[in-house]
Amino acid sequence: MKFLLWLLLLVFCWPLALLALVLYPIVWLISIPFRIVGITFEALFAFLKTLLFLPSRVLSGKERAVPGR
């Protein structure tokens, strides 16, 4: 779908389509550090959530269903 939209843009406004073709890899490279930071924060928040809910899981006494047992 993106390719078809790019072809449509190429037909109607070829300088803008060529600029988008050149700038897309640059924008992708610039966004890599932000993705890494996002993945890191997501993992940090998941760890904190697990750490905060650990006492309630230990005190509840319920065993979790484990597949294969």
mmCIF file as gemmi writes it, N, C-alpha and C atoms, coordinates in Angstrom:
data_model
loop_
_atom_site.group_PDB
_atom_site.id
_atom_site.type_symbol
_atom_site.label_atom_id
_atom_site.label_alt_id
_atom_site.label_comp_id
_atom_site.label_asym_id
_atom_site.label_entity_id
_atom_site.label_seq_id
_atom_site.pdbx_PDB_ins_code
_atom_site.Cartn_x
_atom_site.Cartn_y
_atom_site.Cartn_z
_atom_site.occupancy
_atom_site.B_iso_or_equiv
_atom_site.pdbx_formal_charge
_atom_site.auth_seq_id
_atom_site.auth_asym_id
_atom_site.pdbx_PDB_model_num
ATOM 1 N N . MET Axp A 1 ? 0.828 -1.194 0 1 0 ? 1 A 1
ATOM 2 C CA . MET Axp A 1 ? 0 0 0 1 0 ? 1 A 1
ATOM 3 C C . MET Axp A 1 ? 0.876 1.264 0 1 0 ? 1 A 1
ATOM 4 N N . LYS Axp A 2 ? 1.941 1.239 0.817 1 0 ? 2 A 1
ATOM 5 C CA . LYS Axp A 2 ? 2.823 2.407 0.855 1 0 ? 2 A 1
ATOM 6 C C . LYS Axp A 2 ? 3.477 2.636 -0.499 1 0 ? 2 A 1
ATOM 7 N N . PHE Axp A 3 ? 3.833 1.538 -1.148 1 0 ? 3 A 1
ATOM 8 C CA . PHE Axp A 3 ? 4.474 1.67 -2.459 1 0 ? 3 A 1
ATOM 9 C C . PHE Axp A 3 ? 3.512 2.285 -3.481 1 0 ? 3 A 1
ATOM 10 N N . LEU Axp A 4 ? 2.255 1.874 -3.449 1 0 ? 4 A 1
ATOM 11 C CA . LEU Axp A 4 ? 1.269 2.439 -4.38 1 0 ? 4 A 1
ATOM 12 C C . LEU Axp A 4 ? 1.037 3.921 -4.114 1 0 ? 4 A 1
ATOM 13 N N . LEU Axp A 5 ? 1.018 4.302 -2.83 1 0 ? 5 A 1
ATOM 14 C CA . LEU Axp A 5 ? 0.873 5.717 -2.508 1 0 ? 5 A 1
ATOM 15 C C . LEU Axp A 5 ? 2.096 6.51 -2.971 1 0 ? 5 A 1
ATOM 16 N N . TRP Axp A 6 ? 3.277 5.91 -2.836 1 0 ? 6 A 1
ATOM 17 C CA . TRP Axp A 6 ? 4.479 6.589 -3.302 1 0 ? 6 A 1
ATOM 18 C C . TRP Axp A 6 ? 4.457 6.751 -4.826 1 0 ? 6 A 1
ATOM 19 N N . LEU Axp A 7 ? 3.994 5.732 -5.536 1 0 ? 7 A 1
ATOM 20 C CA . LEU Axp A 7 ? 3.884 5.842 -6.999 1 0 ? 7 A 1
ATOM 21 C C . LEU Axp A 7 ? 2.891 6.935 -7.4 1 0 ? 7 A 1
ATOM 22 N N . LEU Axp A 8 ? 1.797 7.04 -6.667 1 0 ? 8 A 1
ATOM 23 C CA . LEU Axp A 8 ? 0.816 8.094 -6.929 1 0 ? 8 A 1
ATOM 24 C C . LEU Axp A 8 ? 1.444 9.464 -6.691 1 0 ? 8 A 1
ATOM 25 N N . LEU Axp A 9 ? 2.202 9.581 -5.605 1 0 ? 9 A 1
ATOM 26 C CA . LEU Axp A 9 ? 2.898 10.833 -5.33 1 0 ? 9 A 1
ATOM 27 C C . LEU Axp A 9 ? 3.93 11.119 -6.41 1 0 ? 9 A 1
ATOM 28 N N . LEU Axp A 10 ? 4.592 10.089 -6.901 1 0 ? 10 A 1
ATOM 29 C CA . LEU Axp A 10 ? 5.585 10.25 -7.962 1 0 ? 10 A 1
ATOM 30 C C . LEU Axp A 10 ? 4.951 10.794 -9.234 1 0 ? 10 A 1
ATOM 31 N N . VAL Axp A 11 ? 3.749 10.345 -9.542 1 0 ? 11 A 1
ATOM 32 C CA . VAL Axp A 11 ? 3.065 10.803 -10.75 1 0 ? 11 A 1
ATOM 33 C C . VAL Axp A 11 ? 2.644 12.262 -10.63 1 0 ? 11 A 1
ATOM 34 N N . PHE Axp A 12 ? 2.113 12.63 -9.45 1 0 ? 12 A 1
ATOM 35 C CA . PHE Axp A 12 ? 1.572 13.983 -9.306 1 0 ? 12 A 1
ATOM 36 C C . PHE Axp A 12 ? 2.614 15.022 -8.884 1 0 ? 12 A 1
ATOM 37 N N . CYS Axp A 13 ? 3.578 14.618 -8.089 1 0 ? 13 A 1
ATOM 38 C CA . CYS Axp A 13 ? 4.573 15.578 -7.609 1 0 ? 13 A 1
ATOM 39 C C . CYS Axp A 13 ? 5.901 14.856 -7.456 1 0 ? 13 A 1
ATOM 40 N N . TRP Axp A 14 ? 6.625 14.679 -8.557 1 0 ? 14 A 1
ATOM 41 C CA . TRP Axp A 14 ? 7.834 13.863 -8.514 1 0 ? 14 A 1
ATOM 42 C C . TRP Axp A 14 ? 8.957 14.445 -7.659 1 0 ? 14 A 1
ATOM 43 N N . PRO Axp A 15 ? 9.132 15.792 -7.539 1 0 ? 15 A 1
ATOM 44 C CA . PRO Axp A 15 ? 10.216 16.249 -6.654 1 0 ? 15 A 1
ATOM 45 C C . PRO Axp A 15 ? 9.967 15.871 -5.184 1 0 ? 15 A 1
ATOM 46 N N . LEU Axp A 16 ? 8.725 15.973 -4.753 1 0 ? 16 A 1
ATOM 47 C CA . LEU Axp A 16 ? 8.392 15.608 -3.38 1 0 ? 16 A 1
ATOM 48 C C . LEU Axp A 16 ? 8.559 14.107 -3.159 1 0 ? 16 A 1
ATOM 49 N N . ALA Axp A 17 ? 8.218 13.307 -4.147 1 0 ? 17 A 1
ATOM 50 C CA . ALA Axp A 17 ? 8.385 11.855 -4.029 1 0 ? 17 A 1
ATOM 51 C C . ALA Axp A 17 ? 9.856 11.475 -3.947 1 0 ? 17 A 1
ATOM 52 N N . LEU Axp A 18 ? 10.695 12.105 -4.735 1 0 ? 18 A 1
ATOM 53 C CA . LEU Axp A 18 ? 12.128 11.819 -4.676 1 0 ? 18 A 1
ATOM 54 C C . LEU Axp A 18 ? 12.733 12.298 -3.361 1 0 ? 18 A 1
ATOM 55 N N . LEU Axp A 19 ? 12.266 13.431 -2.854 1 0 ? 19 A 1
ATOM 56 C CA . LEU Axp A 19 ? 12.732 13.913 -1.551 1 0 ? 19 A 1
ATOM 57 C C . LEU Axp A 19 ? 12.335 12.942 -0.445 1 0 ? 19 A 1
ATOM 58 N N . ALA Axp A 20 ? 11.131 12.426 -0.512 1 0 ? 20 A 1
ATOM 59 C CA . ALA Axp A 20 ? 10.691 11.438 0.475 1 0 ? 20 A 1
ATOM 60 C C . ALA Axp A 20 ? 11.515 10.161 0.374 1 0 ? 20 A 1
ATOM 61 N N . LEU Axp A 21 ? 11.859 9.774 -0.833 1 0 ? 21 A 1
ATOM 62 C CA . LEU Axp A 21 ? 12.673 8.576 -1.039 1 0 ? 21 A 1
ATOM 63 C C . LEU Axp A 21 ? 14.077 8.737 -0.453 1 0 ? 21 A 1
ATOM 64 N N . VAL Axp A 22 ? 14.62 9.926 -0.543 1 0 ? 22 A 1
ATOM 65 C CA . VAL Axp A 22 ? 15.963 10.19 -0.019 1 0 ? 22 A 1
ATOM 66 C C . VAL Axp A 22 ? 15.935 10.373 1.502 1 0 ? 22 A 1
ATOM 67 N N . LEU Axp A 23 ? 14.918 11.041 2.026 1 0 ? 23 A 1
ATOM 68 C CA . LEU Axp A 23 ? 14.874 11.359 3.455 1 0 ? 23 A 1
ATOM 69 C C . LEU Axp A 23 ? 14.393 10.202 4.322 1 0 ? 23 A 1
ATOM 70 N N . TYR Axp A 24 ? 13.697 9.238 3.771 1 0 ? 24 A 1
ATOM 71 C CA . TYR Axp A 24 ? 13.156 8.139 4.573 1 0 ? 24 A 1
ATOM 72 C C . TYR Axp A 24 ? 14.239 7.362 5.316 1 0 ? 24 A 1
ATOM 73 N N . PRO Axp A 25 ? 15.34 6.951 4.668 1 0 ? 25 A 1
ATOM 74 C CA . PRO Axp A 25 ? 16.387 6.232 5.412 1 0 ? 25 A 1
ATOM 75 C C . PRO Axp A 25 ? 17.044 7.087 6.494 1 0 ? 25 A 1
ATOM 76 N N . ILE Axp A 26 ? 17.182 8.377 6.235 1 0 ? 26 A 1
ATOM 77 C CA . ILE Axp A 26 ? 17.792 9.272 7.228 1 0 ? 26 A 1
ATOM 78 C C . ILE Axp A 26 ? 16.895 9.385 8.458 1 0 ? 26 A 1
ATOM 79 N N . VAL Axp A 27 ? 15.616 9.565 8.244 1 0 ? 27 A 1
ATOM 80 C CA . VAL Axp A 27 ? 14.67 9.646 9.362 1 0 ? 27 A 1
ATOM 81 C C . VAL Axp A 27 ? 14.631 8.323 10.114 1 0 ? 27 A 1
ATOM 82 N N . TRP Axp A 28 ? 14.711 7.224 9.406 1 0 ? 28 A 1
ATOM 83 C CA . TRP Axp A 28 ? 14.712 5.906 10.055 1 0 ? 28 A 1
ATOM 84 C C . TRP Axp A 28 ? 15.94 5.752 10.943 1 0 ? 28 A 1
ATOM 85 N N . LEU Axp A 29 ? 17.104 6.172 10.456 1 0 ? 29 A 1
ATOM 86 C CA . LEU Axp A 29 ? 18.332 6.084 11.247 1 0 ? 29 A 1
ATOM 87 C C . LEU Axp A 29 ? 18.276 6.983 12.479 1 0 ? 29 A 1
ATOM 88 N N . ILE Axp A 30 ? 17.709 8.165 12.338 1 0 ? 30 A 1
ATOM 89 C CA . ILE Axp A 30 ? 17.598 9.072 13.481 1 0 ? 30 A 1
ATOM 90 C C . ILE Axp A 30 ? 16.638 8.522 14.527 1 0 ? 30 A 1
ATOM 91 N N . SER Axp A 31 ? 15.63 7.77 14.122 1 0 ? 31 A 1
ATOM 92 C CA . SER Axp A 31 ? 14.638 7.266 15.063 1 0 ? 31 A 1
ATOM 93 C C . SER Axp A 31 ? 15.107 6.034 15.842 1 0 ? 31 A 1
ATOM 94 N N . ILE Axp A 32 ? 16.204 5.397 15.436 1 0 ? 32 A 1
ATOM 95 C CA . ILE Axp A 32 ? 16.681 4.187 16.124 1 0 ? 32 A 1
ATOM 96 C C . ILE Axp A 32 ? 16.975 4.432 17.603 1 0 ? 32 A 1
ATOM 97 N N . PRO Axp A 33 ? 17.697 5.492 17.987 1 0 ? 33 A 1
ATOM 98 C CA . PRO Axp A 33 ? 17.934 5.694 19.427 1 0 ? 33 A 1
ATOM 99 C C . PRO Axp A 33 ? 16.648 5.877 20.222 1 0 ? 33 A 1
ATOM 100 N N . PHE Axp A 34 ? 15.662 6.533 19.641 1 0 ? 34 A 1
ATOM 101 C CA . PHE Axp A 34 ? 14.395 6.722 20.346 1 0 ? 34 A 1
ATOM 102 C C . PHE Axp A 34 ? 13.678 5.386 20.545 1 0 ? 34 A 1
ATOM 103 N N . ARG Axp A 35 ? 13.786 4.49 19.581 1 0 ? 35 A 1
ATOM 104 C CA . ARG Axp A 35 ? 13.194 3.164 19.738 1 0 ? 35 A 1
ATOM 105 C C . ARG Axp A 35 ? 13.889 2.391 20.848 1 0 ? 35 A 1
ATOM 106 N N . ILE Axp A 36 ? 15.221 2.489 20.902 1 0 ? 36 A 1
ATOM 107 C CA . ILE Axp A 36 ? 15.976 1.792 21.95 1 0 ? 36 A 1
ATOM 108 C C . ILE Axp A 36 ? 15.591 2.324 23.319 1 0 ? 36 A 1
ATOM 109 N N . VAL Axp A 37 ? 15.457 3.643 23.44 1 0 ? 37 A 1
ATOM 110 C CA . VAL Axp A 37 ? 15.039 4.234 24.715 1 0 ? 37 A 1
ATOM 111 C C . VAL Axp A 37 ? 13.628 3.768 25.067 1 0 ? 37 A 1
ATOM 112 N N . GLY Axp A 38 ? 12.744 3.698 24.094 1 0 ? 38 A 1
ATOM 113 C CA . GLY Axp A 38 ? 11.376 3.229 24.349 1 0 ? 38 A 1
ATOM 114 C C . GLY Axp A 38 ? 11.343 1.788 24.819 1 0 ? 38 A 1
ATOM 115 N N . ILE Axp A 39 ? 12.136 0.926 24.204 1 0 ? 39 A 1
ATOM 116 C CA . ILE Axp A 39 ? 12.197 -0.482 24.615 1 0 ? 39 A 1
ATOM 117 C C . ILE Axp A 39 ? 12.76 -0.585 26.026 1 0 ? 39 A 1
ATOM 118 N N . THR Axp A 40 ? 13.767 0.23 26.33 1 0 ? 40 A 1
ATOM 119 C CA . THR Axp A 40 ? 14.372 0.205 27.663 1 0 ? 40 A 1
ATOM 120 C C . THR Axp A 40 ? 13.377 0.639 28.722 1 0 ? 40 A 1
ATOM 121 N N . PHE Axp A 41 ? 12.651 1.717 28.472 1 0 ? 41 A 1
ATOM 122 C CA . PHE Axp A 41 ? 11.673 2.181 29.453 1 0 ? 41 A 1
ATOM 123 C C . PHE Axp A 41 ? 10.528 1.187 29.612 1 0 ? 41 A 1
ATOM 124 N N . GLU Axp A 42 ? 10.114 0.562 28.528 1 0 ? 42 A 1
ATOM 125 C CA . GLU Axp A 42 ? 9.058 -0.446 28.622 1 0 ? 42 A 1
ATOM 126 C C . GLU Axp A 42 ? 9.505 -1.615 29.498 1 0 ? 42 A 1
ATOM 127 N N . ALA Axp A 43 ? 10.753 -2.057 29.32 1 0 ? 43 A 1
ATOM 128 C CA . ALA Axp A 43 ? 11.281 -3.145 30.148 1 0 ? 43 A 1
ATOM 129 C C . ALA Axp A 43 ? 11.417 -2.704 31.601 1 0 ? 43 A 1
ATOM 130 N N . LEU Axp A 44 ? 11.85 -1.473 31.827 1 0 ? 44 A 1
ATOM 131 C CA . LEU Axp A 44 ? 11.991 -0.954 33.193 1 0 ? 44 A 1
ATOM 132 C C . LEU Axp A 44 ? 10.646 -0.904 33.898 1 0 ? 44 A 1
ATOM 133 N N . PHE Axp A 45 ? 9.614 -0.426 33.222 1 0 ? 45 A 1
ATOM 134 C CA . PHE Axp A 45 ? 8.29 -0.352 33.835 1 0 ? 45 A 1
ATOM 135 C C . PHE Axp A 45 ? 7.706 -1.744 34.082 1 0 ? 45 A 1
ATOM 136 N N . ALA Axp A 46 ? 7.965 -2.685 33.195 1 0 ? 46 A 1
ATOM 137 C CA . ALA Axp A 46 ? 7.506 -4.053 33.424 1 0 ? 46 A 1
ATOM 138 C C . ALA Axp A 46 ? 8.208 -4.652 34.638 1 0 ? 46 A 1
ATOM 139 N N . PHE Axp A 47 ? 9.503 -4.381 34.789 1 0 ? 47 A 1
ATOM 140 C CA . PHE Axp A 47 ? 10.244 -4.863 35.955 1 0 ? 47 A 1
ATOM 141 C C . PHE Axp A 47 ? 9.705 -4.237 37.242 1 0 ? 47 A 1
ATOM 142 N N . LEU Axp A 48 ? 9.448 -2.927 37.226 1 0 ? 48 A 1
ATOM 143 C CA . LEU Axp A 48 ? 8.912 -2.265 38.416 1 0 ? 48 A 1
ATOM 144 C C . LEU Axp A 48 ? 7.526 -2.789 38.773 1 0 ? 48 A 1
ATOM 145 N N . LYS Axp A 49 ? 6.708 -3.047 37.782 1 0 ? 49 A 1
ATOM 146 C CA . LYS Axp A 49 ? 5.374 -3.597 38.034 1 0 ? 49 A 1
ATOM 147 C C . LYS Axp A 49 ? 5.488 -4.978 38.67 1 0 ? 49 A 1
ATOM 148 N N . THR Axp A 50 ? 6.381 -5.799 38.142 1 0 ? 50 A 1
ATOM 149 C CA . THR Axp A 50 ? 6.594 -7.134 38.709 1 0 ? 50 A 1
ATOM 150 C C . THR Axp A 50 ? 7.11 -7.041 40.136 1 0 ? 50 A 1
ATOM 151 N N . LEU Axp A 51 ? 8.025 -6.124 40.36 1 0 ? 51 A 1
ATOM 152 C CA . LEU Axp A 51 ? 8.596 -5.95 41.688 1 0 ? 51 A 1
ATOM 153 C C . LEU Axp A 51 ? 7.559 -5.453 42.689 1 0 ? 51 A 1
ATOM 154 N N . LEU Axp A 52 ? 6.683 -4.55 42.267 1 0 ? 52 A 1
ATOM 155 C CA . LEU Axp A 52 ? 5.659 -4.019 43.176 1 0 ? 52 A 1
ATOM 156 C C . LEU Axp A 52 ? 4.568 -5.045 43.483 1 0 ? 52 A 1
ATOM 157 N N . PHE Axp A 53 ? 4.242 -5.895 42.532 1 0 ? 53 A 1
ATOM 158 C CA . PHE Axp A 53 ? 3.186 -6.88 42.748 1 0 ? 53 A 1
ATOM 159 C C . PHE Axp A 53 ? 3.698 -8.193 43.32 1 0 ? 53 A 1
ATOM 160 N N . LEU Axp A 54 ? 5.011 -8.322 43.498 1 0 ? 54 A 1
ATOM 161 C CA . LEU Axp A 54 ? 5.567 -9.553 44.029 1 0 ? 54 A 1
ATOM 162 C C . LEU Axp A 54 ? 5.046 -9.893 45.426 1 0 ? 54 A 1
ATOM 163 N N . PRO Axp A 55 ? 4.986 -8.956 46.383 1 0 ? 55 A 1
ATOM 164 C CA . PRO Axp A 55 ? 4.466 -9.321 47.709 1 0 ? 55 A 1
ATOM 165 C C . PRO Axp A 55 ? 3.019 -9.834 47.673 1 0 ? 55 A 1
ATOM 166 N N . SER Axp A 56 ? 2.193 -9.241 46.849 1 0 ? 56 A 1
ATOM 167 C CA . SER Axp A 56 ? 0.802 -9.7 46.784 1 0 ? 56 A 1
ATOM 168 C C . SER Axp A 56 ? 0.711 -11.089 46.156 1 0 ? 56 A 1
ATOM 169 N N . ARG Axp A 57 ? 1.588 -11.383 45.21 1 0 ? 57 A 1
ATOM 170 C CA . ARG Axp A 57 ? 1.576 -12.721 44.602 1 0 ? 57 A 1
ATOM 171 C C . ARG Axp A 57 ? 2.085 -13.762 45.588 1 0 ? 57 A 1
ATOM 172 N N . VAL Axp A 58 ? 3.079 -13.389 46.4 1 0 ? 58 A 1
ATOM 173 C CA . VAL Axp A 58 ? 3.629 -14.329 47.375 1 0 ? 58 A 1
ATOM 174 C C . VAL Axp A 58 ? 2.604 -14.58 48.483 1 0 ? 58 A 1
ATOM 175 N N . LEU Axp A 59 ? 1.927 -13.529 48.951 1 0 ? 59 A 1
ATOM 176 C CA . LEU Axp A 59 ? 0.978 -13.671 50.056 1 0 ? 59 A 1
ATOM 177 C C . LEU Axp A 59 ? -0.349 -14.277 49.633 1 0 ? 59 A 1
ATOM 178 N N . SER Axp A 60 ? -0.665 -14.255 48.358 1 0 ? 60 A 1
ATOM 179 C CA . SER Axp A 60 ? -1.955 -14.796 47.929 1 0 ? 60 A 1
ATOM 180 C C . SER Axp A 60 ? -2.001 -16.311 48.089 1 0 ? 60 A 1
ATOM 181 N N . GLY Axp A 61 ? -0.888 -16.979 47.929 1 0 ? 61 A 1
ATOM 182 C CA . GLY Axp A 61 ? -0.816 -18.418 48.14 1 0 ? 61 A 1
ATOM 183 C C . GLY Axp A 61 ? -1.387 -19.252 47.016 1 0 ? 61 A 1
ATOM 184 N N . LYS Axp A 62 ? -1.914 -18.638 46.005 1 0 ? 62 A 1
ATOM 185 C CA . LYS Axp A 62 ? -2.467 -19.401 44.876 1 0 ? 62 A 1
ATOM 186 C C . LYS Axp A 62 ? -1.343 -19.827 43.957 1 0 ? 62 A 1
ATOM 187 N N . GLU Axp A 63 ? -1.435 -21.06 43.513 1 0 ? 63 A 1
ATOM 188 C CA . GLU Axp A 63 ? -0.441 -21.529 42.546 1 0 ? 63 A 1
ATOM 189 C C . GLU Axp A 63 ? -0.928 -21.185 41.155 1 0 ? 63 A 1
ATOM 190 N N . ARG Axp A 64 ? -0.017 -20.746 40.363 1 0 ? 64 A 1
ATOM 191 C CA . ARG Axp A 64 ? -0.376 -20.44 38.987 1 0 ? 64 A 1
ATOM 192 C C . ARG Axp A 64 ? -0.38 -21.7 38.17 1 0 ? 64 A 1
ATOM 193 N N . ALA Axp A 65 ? -1.288 -21.771 37.224 1 0 ? 65 A 1
ATOM 194 C CA . ALA Axp A 65 ? -1.368 -22.943 36.363 1 0 ? 65 A 1
ATOM 195 C C . ALA Axp A 65 ? -0.158 -22.969 35.435 1 0 ? 65 A 1
ATOM 196 N N . VAL Axp A 66 ? 0.552 -24.065 35.463 1 0 ? 66 A 1
ATOM 197 C CA . VAL Axp A 66 ? 1.727 -24.228 34.62 1 0 ? 66 A 1
ATOM 198 C C . VAL Axp A 66 ? 1.398 -25.248 33.541 1 0 ? 66 A 1
ATOM 199 N N . PRO Axp A 67 ? 1.502 -24.883 32.292 1 0 ? 67 A 1
ATOM 200 C CA . PRO Axp A 67 ? 1.191 -25.844 31.231 1 0 ? 67 A 1
ATOM 201 C C . PRO Axp A 67 ? 2.131 -27.053 31.284 1 0 ? 67 A 1
ATOM 202 N N . GLY Axp A 68 ? 1.572 -28.22 31.086 1 0 ? 68 A 1
ATOM 203 C CA . GLY Axp A 68 ? 2.371 -29.425 31.057 1 0 ? 68 A 1
ATOM 204 C C . GLY Axp A 68 ? 2.462 -30.155 32.387 1 0 ? 68 A 1
ATOM 205 N N . ARG Axp A 69 ? 1.838 -29.629 33.411 1 0 ? 69 A 1
ATOM 206 C CA . ARG Axp A 69 ? 1.851 -30.313 34.708 1 0 ? 69 A 1
ATOM 207 C C . ARG Axp A 69 ? 0.538 -30.966 34.993 1 0 ? 69 A 1
